[in-house]
Amino acid sequence: MSPRRSESRDRMILSAAALLREYGASATSIDRVLAHSGAPRGSVYHHFPSGRTQLIDEAVALAGDFVAGLIDSAMQADDPVEAVDAFVVLWRDRLVESGYRAGCPIVAVAVETNDDAPQLARSAAAVFARWQKALAALFLRHGLTEERSRRLGAFIIAAVEGAVIMSRAEQSTAPIEAAAAEIHDLLRYALRDRPGAEPAPAPAPEPEPGPRP
């Protein structure tokens, strides 16, 4: 494959991912991808023999890889709570920078029926599962049980994705900031109570009331 053709293919995949974030799967047509990417029309079926479905499927995979890479980087952090905080801040910043237009391309595919291309829903499910597994591995590495790690991974992905949708609808960061605060507190409690963790210091005793005048 020539470098020009490879660049054209990559541009189309990146454009499809960007359009999915803003407009959803139904509105991400071949014509729209070509207009956004500037790729030549004749290159579509050369690079994507299965047409639009293959293009969207590869855009889902690209978006999934990007977020999985962020989670994998977070796994090296000494403090998993700070790592997850940073992950949520990334989503918040994307919302603000896009004027609340850019959501999650994986959600865009998952929420549509796609009866003519059921593999898209399967691809979206696989991406969500990959993110959950990566988060679960982070918590497991920091001493939580396998079951608790798995549940927390699923909960965080669900909470953040739901908060992104609500923030877009409300044109406000309030939902995602609320989710971030609750996730932060939940993880702090979970890690405090994990097996082998040092007990939290006892609260200072209340001072004895002095004599009444």
Backbone bond lengths (Angstrom), bond angles and torsions (degrees), N, CA, C in turn:
res aa  C-N    CA-C-N  psi(-1)  N-CA   C-N-CA  omega(-1)  CA-C   N-CA-C  phi
1 M - - - 1.465 - - 1.527 108.53 -
2 S 1.321 118.35 131.93 1.455 121.70 -178.00 1.517 109.98 -72.46
3 P 1.364 117.15 156.36 1.466 119.31 178.56 1.518 112.19 -57.75
4 R 1.366 117.17 -38.74 1.459 118.93 -178.85 1.513 110.96 -62.58
5 R 1.340 116.30 -44.15 1.463 119.15 179.64 1.519 111.13 -64.55
6 S 1.339 116.90 -38.34 1.454 120.27 179.74 1.518 110.47 -64.59
7 E 1.335 116.94 -42.05 1.456 120.63 178.96 1.524 110.45 -63.96
8 S 1.324 116.33 -40.13 1.464 120.59 179.24 1.524 110.55 -62.27
9 R 1.314 116.56 -42.00 1.457 121.61 179.88 1.527 110.40 -63.71
10 D 1.330 115.45 -46.37 1.466 119.40 -179.56 1.518 111.34 -62.82
11 R 1.336 116.93 -40.16 1.466 120.12 179.33 1.519 110.93 -61.76
12 M 1.321 116.48 -40.27 1.463 119.67 -179.66 1.528 111.21 -66.13
13 I 1.315 117.63 -39.79 1.463 120.52 179.46 1.531 110.12 -66.51
14 L 1.339 116.48 -44.21 1.463 119.98 178.44 1.528 110.99 -62.80
15 S 1.316 116.56 -40.75 1.468 120.02 178.60 1.521 111.01 -65.28
16 A 1.316 116.70 -41.53 1.471 119.70 179.01 1.515 110.66 -61.39
17 A 1.339 117.33 -41.54 1.465 120.69 178.61 1.526 110.80 -63.40
18 A 1.336 116.84 -42.41 1.463 120.88 179.72 1.528 110.86 -64.64
19 L 1.318 116.77 -41.32 1.467 120.50 -179.93 1.523 111.46 -68.99
20 L 1.323 117.25 -36.67 1.463 120.25 175.90 1.521 110.71 -59.98
21 R 1.331 117.09 -41.87 1.465 121.21 -179.45 1.525 111.68 -60.39
22 E 1.330 115.71 -39.08 1.468 118.84 -173.17 1.519 113.95 -94.11
23 Y 1.340 117.10 -36.16 1.462 119.42 -169.22 1.526 114.73 -117.52
24 G 1.333 117.41 -12.83 1.458 119.78 -178.29 1.521 112.01 90.51
25 A 1.319 115.11 173.56 1.465 120.33 -174.12 1.522 112.43 -71.68
26 S 1.316 117.61 -42.41 1.468 120.07 -176.00 1.516 112.25 -61.27
27 A 1.334 116.93 -35.54 1.462 121.26 -177.22 1.523 113.03 -86.10
28 T 1.333 117.09 -4.56 1.466 119.74 -179.98 1.525 108.67 -90.25
29 S 1.319 114.54 83.42 1.462 121.55 -178.24 1.529 110.32 -92.91
30 I 1.309 115.82 164.89 1.461 120.66 175.88 1.525 110.37 -58.20
31 D 1.336 117.16 -45.13 1.460 120.09 -179.65 1.525 111.56 -59.43
32 R 1.305 116.04 -41.21 1.467 119.31 -179.13 1.526 110.77 -68.06
33 V 1.319 116.97 -39.51 1.470 120.50 178.34 1.520 110.02 -64.04
34 L 1.323 117.40 -42.25 1.467 120.50 179.58 1.524 110.96 -63.88
35 A 1.319 116.93 -42.32 1.462 120.10 179.41 1.519 111.23 -65.08
36 H 1.328 116.61 -38.96 1.466 121.46 -178.39 1.519 111.52 -72.05
37 S 1.327 116.58 -40.22 1.473 121.28 -174.06 1.520 113.46 -88.76
38 G 1.337 116.26 -23.38 1.458 119.20 -174.98 1.512 113.29 74.57
39 A 1.320 117.39 13.81 1.468 121.41 -179.42 1.533 109.89 -76.78
40 P 1.327 117.99 149.16 1.465 120.33 178.59 1.527 111.75 -69.21
41 R 1.315 116.57 141.16 1.457 121.17 -177.49 1.527 112.26 -57.68
42 G 1.316 116.06 -38.37 1.458 118.89 -177.41 1.510 114.62 -64.92
43 S 1.333 116.97 -12.62 1.470 119.27 -177.19 1.524 112.57 -85.66
44 V 1.336 117.99 -12.03 1.465 120.31 -172.96 1.521 111.23 -59.37
45 Y 1.295 116.97 -58.95 1.467 119.04 -174.36 1.522 112.59 -79.73
46 H 1.333 115.52 -12.15 1.469 117.84 171.31 1.527 109.83 -69.69
47 H 1.337 115.83 -46.37 1.463 120.35 -177.74 1.528 112.72 -85.55
48 F 1.329 116.35 -28.71 1.466 120.90 -175.94 1.532 108.95 -129.96
49 P 1.336 117.18 80.00 1.477 120.65 -176.58 1.522 113.45 -56.53
50 S 1.336 117.11 -28.74 1.466 120.24 179.57 1.519 112.41 -89.62
51 G 1.332 116.46 6.73 1.455 121.04 173.15 1.518 114.66 74.94
52 R 1.321 115.80 -144.45 1.460 123.62 -172.45 1.523 112.00 -58.60
53 T 1.328 117.77 -40.73 1.464 119.98 -178.15 1.524 111.06 -60.89
54 Q 1.318 116.82 -43.84 1.465 119.87 179.20 1.526 111.03 -65.20
55 L 1.324 116.57 -40.59 1.460 120.80 179.83 1.529 110.99 -61.42
56 I 1.324 117.06 -46.74 1.464 120.40 179.94 1.522 110.44 -66.56
57 D 1.309 117.13 -39.56 1.460 120.95 179.09 1.528 110.12 -59.74
58 E 1.325 116.89 -41.19 1.462 119.55 -179.71 1.525 111.37 -73.24
59 A 1.321 117.07 -30.45 1.463 119.82 174.98 1.527 110.43 -66.85
60 V 1.318 117.19 -39.17 1.471 121.53 175.74 1.525 110.19 -61.28
61 A 1.322 116.41 -44.48 1.466 120.16 179.34 1.517 111.60 -62.81
62 L 1.336 116.49 -40.68 1.462 120.47 179.24 1.523 110.94 -62.93
63 A 1.334 116.98 -47.36 1.458 120.75 179.15 1.527 110.75 -62.79
64 G 1.330 116.04 -39.70 1.456 120.10 178.17 1.513 112.12 -62.70
65 D 1.328 116.48 -41.29 1.466 120.86 178.95 1.519 111.26 -64.22
66 F 1.329 116.08 -38.83 1.465 119.95 -177.73 1.530 110.77 -62.76
67 V 1.322 116.73 -50.40 1.467 119.85 -178.58 1.524 110.54 -68.48
68 A 1.328 117.31 -38.07 1.468 119.68 177.39 1.527 110.46 -60.68
69 G 1.322 116.80 -35.80 1.460 120.35 177.11 1.517 111.83 -63.97
70 L 1.343 116.35 -38.88 1.467 119.91 176.95 1.524 111.13 -63.57
71 I 1.339 115.46 -42.10 1.464 119.20 179.94 1.526 110.16 -67.55
72 D 1.328 116.56 -40.58 1.461 119.89 178.94 1.533 110.83 -61.44
73 S 1.333 116.51 -38.70 1.470 119.72 177.12 1.529 110.35 -65.14
74 A 1.331 115.49 -39.58 1.462 119.65 -179.87 1.519 111.84 -63.60
75 M 1.315 117.59 -26.97 1.460 121.29 -178.86 1.518 112.52 -61.38
76 Q 1.340 116.61 -19.43 1.456 119.51 -179.46 1.531 111.91 -86.02
77 A 1.316 116.83 -6.81 1.468 120.40 -176.66 1.523 111.44 -69.63
78 D 1.336 115.55 147.10 1.465 120.18 176.52 1.521 111.17 -71.81
79 D 1.317 116.75 -31.80 1.463 121.49 -177.72 1.529 109.09 -115.72
80 P 1.334 118.14 106.31 1.459 119.96 -178.07 1.520 113.29 -64.47
81 V 1.326 116.87 -26.35 1.468 119.41 178.80 1.524 109.97 -67.05
82 E 1.319 116.74 -44.82 1.458 120.32 177.41 1.530 110.62 -62.96
83 A 1.319 116.69 -36.37 1.463 120.32 179.54 1.526 110.82 -63.73
84 V 1.332 116.76 -44.16 1.461 120.19 179.66 1.528 110.55 -70.36
85 D 1.332 116.96 -37.13 1.467 120.25 175.05 1.532 110.03 -55.08
86 A 1.331 116.02 -46.37 1.464 120.22 -178.40 1.523 111.31 -65.03
87 F 1.324 116.59 -35.01 1.461 121.86 178.49 1.531 110.28 -62.86
88 V 1.325 117.01 -43.09 1.463 120.85 -179.82 1.530 110.40 -70.52
89 V 1.320 117.20 -38.41 1.467 120.68 178.29 1.528 110.52 -60.63
90 L 1.318 116.33 -36.75 1.467 119.92 177.80 1.523 110.74 -57.87
91 W 1.327 116.99 -46.04 1.458 120.66 179.00 1.526 110.82 -64.47
92 R 1.334 115.91 -41.75 1.468 118.54 179.49 1.528 111.21 -60.93
93 D 1.341 115.54 -45.28 1.464 119.46 -178.61 1.530 111.38 -63.72
94 R 1.321 116.68 -37.37 1.468 119.41 178.11 1.523 111.20 -63.59
95 L 1.307 115.55 -40.54 1.459 119.20 178.28 1.525 111.04 -60.80
96 V 1.325 115.99 -48.57 1.459 120.44 -176.82 1.530 110.85 -64.96
97 E 1.339 116.14 -46.33 1.459 120.14 -177.57 1.526 112.49 -62.67
98 S 1.328 116.93 -29.48 1.466 120.49 -179.11 1.522 112.66 -92.27
99 G 1.334 117.31 4.31 1.451 119.77 -175.63 1.521 112.12 66.00
100 Y 1.332 115.74 33.73 1.474 124.07 179.38 1.540 112.03 65.02
101 R 1.312 116.54 26.52 1.468 120.19 178.10 1.526 111.92 -96.48
102 A 1.323 117.41 -29.90 1.463 120.84 -173.49 1.524 111.04 -93.97
103 G 1.314 115.94 113.85 1.452 121.31 174.92 1.516 110.31 -104.70
104 C 1.303 116.20 -148.41 1.466 121.52 -179.80 1.525 109.42 -100.54
105 P 1.326 118.56 122.62 1.467 119.88 179.86 1.525 113.31 -63.86
106 I 1.318 117.26 -25.51 1.467 120.00 179.58 1.527 109.60 -69.68
107 V 1.337 116.13 -43.48 1.460 120.62 175.92 1.523 110.08 -61.49
108 A 1.332 116.74 -40.91 1.468 120.75 -179.17 1.519 111.43 -55.90
109 V 1.317 116.57 -36.31 1.470 120.88 178.88 1.523 110.35 -80.74
110 A 1.326 116.83 -40.66 1.472 120.95 -173.92 1.518 112.93 -65.62
111 V 1.342 117.76 -34.01 1.460 119.65 -173.61 1.522 113.46 -82.54
112 E 1.318 118.16 -8.36 1.457 120.53 178.99 1.524 109.57 -98.70
113 T 1.323 115.97 152.98 1.463 119.69 -174.12 1.522 112.64 -69.88
114 N 1.331 118.00 -42.09 1.465 121.67 178.62 1.530 112.03 51.39
115 D 1.338 115.97 46.92 1.464 119.20 -179.31 1.527 112.50 -59.67
116 D 1.322 115.70 -30.11 1.465 119.10 -178.85 1.529 112.13 -82.72
117 A 1.329 116.95 -9.53 1.468 120.36 -179.38 1.526 109.28 -146.54
118 P 1.334 117.86 69.42 1.468 120.62 -176.84 1.520 113.76 -62.15
119 Q 1.322 116.67 -18.89 1.462 118.51 179.76 1.525 112.35 -65.69
120 L 1.341 117.17 -22.29 1.460 119.35 178.63 1.525 110.98 -66.01
121 A 1.323 116.87 -41.50 1.468 120.20 176.86 1.522 110.42 -63.76
122 R 1.316 116.95 -38.83 1.468 120.19 178.18 1.524 110.53 -65.07
123 S 1.325 116.50 -39.12 1.465 120.11 178.79 1.518 110.65 -64.83
124 A 1.346 116.53 -42.58 1.460 120.14 178.33 1.523 110.79 -62.51
125 A 1.324 116.84 -42.80 1.466 120.55 178.89 1.522 110.96 -62.12
126 A 1.331 116.65 -38.78 1.462 120.41 179.81 1.524 111.20 -65.55
127 V 1.341 117.13 -37.39 1.463 120.73 178.12 1.524 110.31 -66.24
128 F 1.334 117.36 -46.51 1.464 119.75 178.02 1.528 110.63 -58.67
129 A 1.311 116.48 -43.00 1.466 120.47 -179.84 1.531 110.80 -62.83
130 R 1.328 116.04 -38.48 1.466 119.82 179.49 1.523 110.72 -65.01
131 W 1.333 117.13 -43.25 1.467 119.96 178.65 1.522 111.10 -63.60
132 Q 1.332 116.36 -43.33 1.460 119.81 179.49 1.524 111.20 -61.74
133 K 1.315 115.74 -42.26 1.467 120.48 -179.23 1.525 110.83 -64.07
134 A 1.336 116.40 -39.21 1.463 119.92 179.71 1.525 111.00 -65.78
135 L 1.333 117.15 -42.78 1.462 119.92 177.44 1.529 111.06 -65.46
136 A 1.321 115.83 -41.19 1.465 119.48 178.59 1.527 110.60 -59.69
137 A 1.320 116.91 -39.73 1.467 120.43 178.53 1.528 111.04 -64.09
138 L 1.336 116.61 -36.35 1.466 121.05 176.95 1.527 110.55 -61.57
139 F 1.333 116.55 -47.34 1.463 119.72 -177.74 1.522 111.29 -70.59
140 L 1.312 116.66 -36.39 1.458 120.85 178.09 1.530 110.25 -61.94
141 R 1.336 115.43 -39.86 1.466 119.91 179.59 1.518 111.87 -64.49
142 H 1.328 116.06 -24.72 1.461 119.94 -178.88 1.526 112.29 -101.06
143 G 1.330 116.67 19.38 1.454 119.95 166.61 1.506 117.84 100.08
144 L 1.329 118.76 0.56 1.459 118.89 176.23 1.525 109.71 -79.01
145 T 1.317 116.27 158.08 1.453 119.99 178.70 1.532 109.79 -69.47
146 E 1.302 115.68 161.56 1.460 120.16 -179.71 1.530 111.62 -60.91
147 E 1.333 116.35 -42.84 1.466 120.37 -179.04 1.521 111.15 -65.70
148 R 1.327 116.88 -45.78 1.479 120.03 -179.82 1.524 110.04 -65.31
149 S 1.299 117.43 -39.40 1.464 121.30 179.44 1.519 110.72 -62.31
150 R 1.324 115.89 -42.73 1.466 120.09 -179.78 1.524 110.98 -64.41
151 R 1.342 116.71 -43.81 1.465 119.84 -179.35 1.523 111.67 -65.76
152 L 1.322 116.38 -41.42 1.457 119.39 -180.00 1.529 111.29 -65.57
153 G 1.320 116.91 -39.13 1.458 119.84 177.77 1.514 111.48 -59.81
154 A 1.335 116.08 -44.58 1.468 120.40 179.52 1.523 110.57 -66.63
155 F 1.337 116.31 -42.21 1.463 119.78 -177.91 1.524 111.62 -63.77
156 I 1.315 117.52 -44.26 1.465 120.53 -176.47 1.523 111.03 -64.22
157 I 1.332 117.13 -43.83 1.467 119.27 178.11 1.528 110.08 -61.85
158 A 1.325 116.79 -44.74 1.472 120.41 179.90 1.525 111.08 -62.89
159 A 1.332 117.22 -43.41 1.463 120.90 -177.58 1.522 111.60 -66.81
160 V 1.315 116.89 -44.00 1.463 119.95 -178.38 1.520 110.84 -67.83
161 E 1.325 117.01 -44.19 1.469 119.71 -179.61 1.529 110.52 -63.57
162 G 1.317 116.82 -41.67 1.456 119.57 177.57 1.517 111.96 -64.69
163 A 1.330 116.45 -39.46 1.463 120.30 179.32 1.521 111.68 -66.33
164 V 1.332 116.92 -36.39 1.471 120.25 176.77 1.527 110.28 -61.41
165 I 1.323 116.39 -44.24 1.470 120.77 179.32 1.527 110.45 -62.27
166 M 1.322 116.64 -45.51 1.462 119.99 -179.42 1.527 111.52 -65.38
167 S 1.319 117.06 -40.23 1.460 120.25 179.42 1.527 111.09 -63.69
168 R 1.321 117.04 -38.75 1.470 119.73 176.84 1.532 110.15 -63.47
169 A 1.317 116.01 -43.38 1.459 119.40 -178.06 1.529 111.41 -66.27
170 E 1.326 116.80 -39.80 1.464 121.28 -176.39 1.520 113.09 -88.53
171 Q 1.368 116.16 -8.86 1.466 119.88 -175.85 1.525 110.50 54.45
172 S 1.320 114.14 46.65 1.459 120.27 -175.36 1.522 109.67 -152.47
173 T 1.329 115.88 149.29 1.467 119.59 175.16 1.523 112.19 -84.77
174 A 1.324 117.42 -3.52 1.466 119.99 -175.29 1.529 113.26 -54.50
175 P 1.353 119.94 -47.14 1.468 118.11 -179.39 1.528 113.83 -61.97
176 I 1.313 116.93 -41.92 1.474 117.58 -176.92 1.525 110.47 -75.45
177 E 1.319 117.88 -29.54 1.462 119.48 175.58 1.529 110.85 -70.09
178 A 1.325 116.37 -36.62 1.470 119.28 175.93 1.522 110.63 -65.03
179 A 1.326 116.34 -43.35 1.466 119.89 177.89 1.522 110.88 -62.53
180 A 1.328 116.61 -41.56 1.464 120.46 179.86 1.523 111.36 -60.87
181 A 1.333 116.75 -42.95 1.464 120.39 -178.97 1.526 111.44 -65.08
182 E 1.335 116.77 -42.61 1.469 119.92 -179.49 1.524 111.50 -69.01
183 I 1.333 116.71 -39.98 1.469 119.90 177.61 1.524 109.77 -62.90
184 H 1.334 116.71 -42.64 1.465 121.40 179.15 1.531 110.80 -57.62
185 D 1.339 115.95 -50.82 1.468 119.38 -178.80 1.523 111.81 -64.58
186 L 1.332 116.30 -40.98 1.463 120.09 179.80 1.522 111.30 -60.43
187 L 1.333 117.15 -44.03 1.464 120.15 -179.41 1.523 111.29 -67.57
188 R 1.336 116.99 -38.21 1.461 119.20 177.88 1.535 111.05 -60.63
189 Y 1.332 116.36 -44.33 1.465 119.98 178.51 1.531 110.76 -65.89
190 A 1.329 116.56 -42.34 1.468 120.27 -178.12 1.520 110.86 -62.24
191 L 1.334 116.55 -42.74 1.458 119.79 -178.70 1.521 111.65 -73.50
192 R 1.325 117.01 -31.52 1.469 120.31 176.64 1.524 110.74 -65.20
193 D 1.352 115.64 -36.88 1.462 120.28 -175.70 1.529 113.49 -93.59
194 R 1.329 117.68 5.52 1.466 119.01 -176.59 1.526 110.38 -67.80
195 P 1.341 117.81 155.46 1.461 120.33 179.50 1.527 111.28 -57.78
196 G 1.325 115.37 131.44 1.458 120.03 177.21 1.506 114.66 86.26
197 A 1.346 117.85 -5.79 1.462 119.62 179.60 1.513 110.03 -72.04
198 E 1.323 115.50 147.33 1.457 119.03 176.84 1.520 109.14 -69.33
199 P 1.315 117.49 138.41 1.467 119.26 -179.59 1.521 111.25 -63.37
200 A 1.313 114.91 147.82 1.461 119.52 177.29 1.518 109.05 -66.58
201 P 1.345 117.61 145.24 1.471 119.15 -179.96 1.520 111.03 -62.09
202 A 1.318 115.10 143.70 1.473 119.95 179.66 1.517 109.33 -67.75
203 P 1.307 117.06 144.69 1.466 119.03 178.13 1.518 111.14 -64.14
204 A 1.313 115.77 149.72 1.465 120.41 179.83 1.526 109.34 -64.72
205 P 1.327 117.11 141.66 1.476 118.99 -179.75 1.522 110.83 -65.72
206 E 1.300 114.42 147.08 1.461 120.12 177.02 1.535 109.00 -68.22
207 P 1.339 117.94 138.39 1.473 118.21 178.91 1.528 110.89 -66.17
208 E 1.324 114.36 145.55 1.463 119.38 178.11 1.530 109.31 -65.96
209 P 1.310 116.68 136.64 1.471 117.05 177.39 1.508 111.65 -64.46
210 G 1.305 116.25 138.56 1.459 120.88 180.00 1.521 110.94 -76.25
211 P 1.322 116.29 171.18 1.491 119.07 178.79 1.510 110.73 -65.98
212 R 1.304 113.52 143.08 1.474 118.03 177.56 1.518 110.45 -71.83
213 P 1.298 115.03 145.20 1.468 116.07 177.22 1.514 111.23 -70.80
